[in-house]
Amino acid sequence: MADLPENERSTVEQREQYGREIDARNAALENVEVPPEMKALADHEIPPPLTEEEVRAKVGDQNFRNANDDNAPTSINS
C-alpha cells in the first residue's frame, strides 16, 4: 500500500490484503520462542541485594548522597 501515489486511494481488496499480511506477520511474531538467556531467573538464581557499600562503589559517593538526601522537594510537573 505504500507504493500508491498520495492522491490515489486503495481499493477494498488492497486494504483487506494488507490487513491479512499484517495479521500473518503479527501472528508469526507472537509465537517466537524466547532464548534461555532472556527468560526470567528462577528464585535460586536471583542474586542477593547489594549492600550500601557496593551501591556507593557502583554509583559514586556523591551520587549516593544526592539520591538519599531528601532536602529538595520533588517537582510535581517534571
C-alpha positions as CSV (number, residue, x, y, z in Angstrom):
1,M,0.0,0.0,0.0
2,A,3.0,2.3,0.4
3,D,3.6,2.3,-3.3
4,L,0.4,4.2,-4.1
5,P,0.6,7.8,-5.1
6,E,-0.6,10.2,-2.4
7,N,-3.7,11.3,-4.4
8,E,-4.8,7.7,-5.2
9,R,-7.0,5.7,-2.9
10,S,-6.6,2.0,-2.3
11,T,-9.4,-0.5,-3.1
12,V,-11.2,-2.6,-0.5
13,E,-9.4,-5.7,-1.8
14,Q,-6.0,-4.0,-1.4
15,R,-6.8,-2.9,2.2
16,E,-8.1,-6.4,3.1
17,Q,-4.9,-8.0,1.6
18,Y,-2.7,-5.6,3.5
19,G,-4.6,-6.4,6.7
20,R,-4.2,-10.1,6.1
21,E,-0.4,-9.6,5.6
22,I,-0.1,-7.6,8.8
23,D,-2.1,-10.2,10.8
24,A,0.0,-13.0,9.4
25,R,3.2,-11.2,10.3
26,N,2.0,-10.4,13.8
27,A,0.8,-14.0,14.4
28,A,4.3,-15.2,13.3
29,L,5.9,-12.9,15.8
30,E,3.6,-13.9,18.7
31,N,4.8,-17.4,18.7
32,V,8.6,-16.7,18.8
33,E,10.4,-18.8,21.3
34,V,12.3,-16.8,23.9
35,P,16.0,-17.7,24.2
36,P,17.0,-19.2,27.5
37,E,19.3,-16.3,28.4
38,M,16.3,-13.9,28.1
39,K,13.9,-15.9,30.3
40,A,13.2,-14.8,33.9
41,L,15.5,-16.1,36.6
42,A,14.4,-18.7,39.0
43,D,14.3,-17.8,42.7
44,H,17.6,-19.6,43.4
45,E,19.3,-17.6,40.5
46,I,18.4,-14.1,41.8
47,P,21.5,-12.5,43.3
48,P,21.2,-11.0,46.9
49,P,20.6,-7.3,47.2
50,L,23.6,-5.0,47.0
51,T,25.0,-3.7,50.3
52,E,25.2,0.1,50.8
53,E,29.0,0.0,50.2
54,E,28.5,-1.9,46.9
55,V,26.0,0.7,45.7
56,R,28.3,3.5,46.7
57,A,31.1,1.8,44.7
58,K,28.9,1.5,41.6
59,V,27.3,4.9,41.5
60,G,29.9,7.0,43.3
61,D,29.8,8.5,46.8
62,Q,28.3,11.9,45.8
63,N,25.6,10.4,43.6
64,F,24.7,8.1,46.5
65,R,24.4,11.0,48.9
66,N,22.4,13.0,46.4
67,A,20.0,10.2,45.9
68,N,19.5,9.7,49.6
69,D,19.3,13.4,50.5
70,D,15.6,14.4,50.7
71,N,16.1,18.1,51.4
72,A,14.9,19.2,48.0
73,P,11.2,19.0,47.3
74,T,10.1,16.9,44.3
75,S,8.7,18.8,41.4
76,I,5.1,17.9,40.6
77,N,5.3,18.8,36.9
78,S,8.5,17.2,35.9
